[in-house]
Amino acid sequence: MLRRMLWGELAVVADGLGSRAMAHQGARSVCRAALQAAATCRSPQGVHAQPLLAALHAAWLAALWPHAVRECASTCVLALRTGPVLLLAQLGDGMAVACGRPGKPSFLLQADVSDFGNVTDCLSERHAPQDWRVACLNSADFSGLVLCTDGISADIVAGMETAFAADLVVGGHASGPNVQKRQARHWLKHWPVTGHTDDKTIVCMMAPEGIEDAQ
């Protein structure tokens, strides 16, 4: 999900656990819950991580009814820009990269090294704020964002994550949204890693001035 509102921008990717029967429902509900939580928790001072994540979890649980929560488990990676603040949050695998402007470093948020194979943190019955990785950044320092599920991040050579994201953002600035979408569909369908069939979802958001002109 990628949404631009008068008060900011929200990007979310979610990956339902393949071993759960209603994983697709869980992932879709994560995106809707994140949007609802962001709208509910915003204030003139911006959005604080912990109230946002608690509201997201509560909205997610409400959206799942009447399905069994355990069968809807999903990861979540989100980015929320409100005013000068860029909030990144991640539960489970995948990654988020905020690409630095010239002279500014990029920032990588990704799964801990303890997240292997089919074992990962995820949204479940109880809210576990300690399992979320969170970063609060100055949005003016970054030219774009890339969020993706582990179907993409797990195949990137270690240490090349920010370079991968930077290439996407630079290419995005040089072309229109329709070209970007066609290119993304092409390389996602012709993924170069042999035998890797994991689900692949990616969101790329560019901003020529701050993060103000989302595509």
C-alpha positions in Angstrom: 0.0 0.0 0.0 1.1 3.5 -0.8 -1.0 6.5 0.2 -0.5 10.2 0.1 -2.7 12.3 2.4 -2.7 16.0 3.1 -0.8 15.3 6.3 1.9 13.0 4.9 2.7 9.7 3.2 2.4 6.1 4.2 4.0 3.1 2.6 3.4 -0.5 3.8 4.4 -4.0 2.7 3.1 -7.1 4.5 3.8 -10.8 3.9 1.5 -13.4 5.3 3.1 -16.5 6.7 2.9 -19.2 4.0 2.1 -21.9 6.6 -1.1 -20.1 7.7 -4.4 -20.8 5.8 -5.6 -17.1 5.8 -2.2 -15.5 5.4 -3.4 -13.4 2.4 -6.2 -12.0 4.6 -3.8 -11.2 7.3 -1.4 -9.3 5.0 -4.2 -7.2 3.4 -5.6 -6.4 6.8 -2.1 -5.2 7.9 -2.1 -2.5 5.2 -5.6 -1.3 6.0 -4.8 -1.3 9.7 -1.7 0.8 9.2 -3.6 3.4 7.3 -6.3 3.5 10.0 -3.8 3.7 12.8 -1.8 6.5 11.1 -4.9 8.6 10.6 -6.0 8.0 14.2 -2.7 8.6 15.9 -1.5 11.7 14.0 -1.3 15.0 15.9 0.3 18.5 15.3 3.4 17.1 16.9 3.6 14.2 14.5 3.1 10.5 15.1 4.9 8.5 17.9 5.9 5.0 17.2 4.5 3.0 20.1 0.9 4.4 20.0 0.9 3.9 16.3 2.0 0.3 16.5 -0.5 -0.5 19.3 -3.3 1.1 17.2 -2.2 -0.9 14.2 -2.3 -4.1 16.1 -5.8 -3.3 17.5 -7.1 -2.4 14.0 -5.6 -5.5 12.5 -7.3 -7.8 15.1 -10.7 -6.0 14.4 -10.3 -6.4 10.7 -9.7 -10.1 10.9 -13.0 -11.1 12.5 -14.4 -13.8 12.1 -11.1 -15.5 11.0 -8.8 -17.2 13.5 -6.0 -14.7 14.3 -3.4 -17.5 14.3 -4.2 -18.4 10.7 -3.7 -14.7 9.6 -0.2 -14.1 10.9 1.8 -11.6 8.8 5.0 -9.5 8.8 4.9 -5.8 8.4 7.3 -3.1 7.1 6.1 0.5 7.1 7.3 4.1 6.5 5.3 7.1 7.6 6.3 10.7 6.8 4.5 13.4 8.8 6.0 16.9 8.6 9.8 16.7 9.2 9.7 13.2 10.7 10.2 10.0 8.8 9.2 6.9 10.9 10.3 3.4 9.9 9.0 0.3 11.6 9.4 -3.4 10.9 8.1 -6.6 12.4 9.6 -9.7 10.9 11.6 -10.1 7.8 12.0 -7.9 4.7 13.7 -4.5 4.8 13.2 -0.7 4.6 15.8 1.7 3.1 15.7 5.4 3.3 18.0 6.7 0.5 20.1 9.6 1.6 20.3 12.8 -0.4 23.7 13.8 -1.9 26.2 14.1 1.0 23.8 12.3 3.4 24.0 8.6 4.4 21.3 6.1 3.6 19.5 4.2 6.4 18.8 0.5 6.4 16.2 -1.2 8.6 16.0 -5.0 8.2 15.5 -8.3 10.0 17.8 -9.3 12.8 20.3 -12.1 12.0 18.2 -14.4 14.2 15.4 -14.3 11.6 16.0 -17.5 9.5 13.9 -19.4 6.9 10.4 -19.9 8.1 11.0 -18.5 11.6 10.2 -14.8 11.9 8.4 -12.3 14.1 4.9 -11.5 13.0 1.6 -10.0 14.0 -0.3 -12.4 16.2 -2.9 -12.4 19.0 -0.8 -10.3 21.4 0.9 -7.0 20.6 4.6 -7.4 21.2 6.2 -3.9 20.9 9.6 -5.3 21.8 9.7 -7.3 18.6 9.3 -4.2 16.4 12.4 -2.5 15.0 11.8 1.3 14.8 13.7 4.3 13.6 12.7 8.0 13.7 14.6 10.0 11.0 14.7 13.6 9.6 12.7 13.3 6.3 14.6 16.1 4.7 17.8 14.0 4.7 16.3 11.4 2.3 15.4 11.4 -1.4 13.3 8.3 -1.4 12.2 5.1 0.3 12.3 1.4 -0.7 10.3 -1.2 1.3 10.2 -4.9 0.3 9.4 -8.4 1.6 12.0 -11.0 2.2 11.3 -12.5 -1.2 13.5 -9.6 -2.5 15.7 -8.6 0.5 16.9 -12.2 1.2 18.4 -12.4 -2.4 20.3 -9.1 -2.2 24.0 -9.6 -1.6 24.9 -8.7 2.0 26.1 -5.1 2.1 24.5 -4.1 -1.1 21.0 -3.3 0.2 21.4 0.5 0.2 23.0 0.4 -3.3 20.0 -1.7 -4.6 17.5 0.8 -3.1 19.5 3.8 -4.4 19.5 2.5 -8.0 15.7 2.2 -7.8 15.2 5.7 -6.5 17.6 7.2 -9.0 15.9 5.4 -11.8 12.5 6.5 -10.5 13.6 10.1 -10.6 14.6 9.7 -14.2 11.3 8.2 -15.4 7.6 8.4 -14.9 5.4 6.0 -12.8 4.2 4.0 -15.7 7.7 3.2 -16.9 8.7 2.3 -13.3 5.9 -0.1 -13.0 6.6 -1.8 -16.3 10.3 -2.2 -15.4 9.5 -3.5 -11.9 7.0 -6.1 -13.3 9.6 -7.3 -15.8 12.5 -7.9 -13.3 10.2 -9.4 -10.7 8.9 -11.9 -13.3 12.5 -12.6 -14.5 14.1 -12.8 -11.0 17.7 -13.8 -11.5 18.0 -16.1 -8.4 17.5 -19.6 -9.6 14.8 -21.6 -7.8 13.7 -18.8 -5.5 9.9 -18.6 -5.7 9.1 -16.7 -2.5 6.5 -13.9 -2.8 8.0 -10.6 -3.8 6.4 -7.2 -3.0 8.2 -3.9 -3.3 7.2 -0.2 -2.8 9.4 2.6 -4.0 8.6 6.2 -3.1 10.5 9.2 -4.5 10.6 12.7 -3.3 12.5 15.4 -5.2 12.1 17.9 -2.3 11.8 16.3 1.1 9.3 13.4 0.8 6.6 15.6 -0.7 5.9 14.2 -4.2 5.2 10.5 -3.8 4.8 8.3 -6.8 
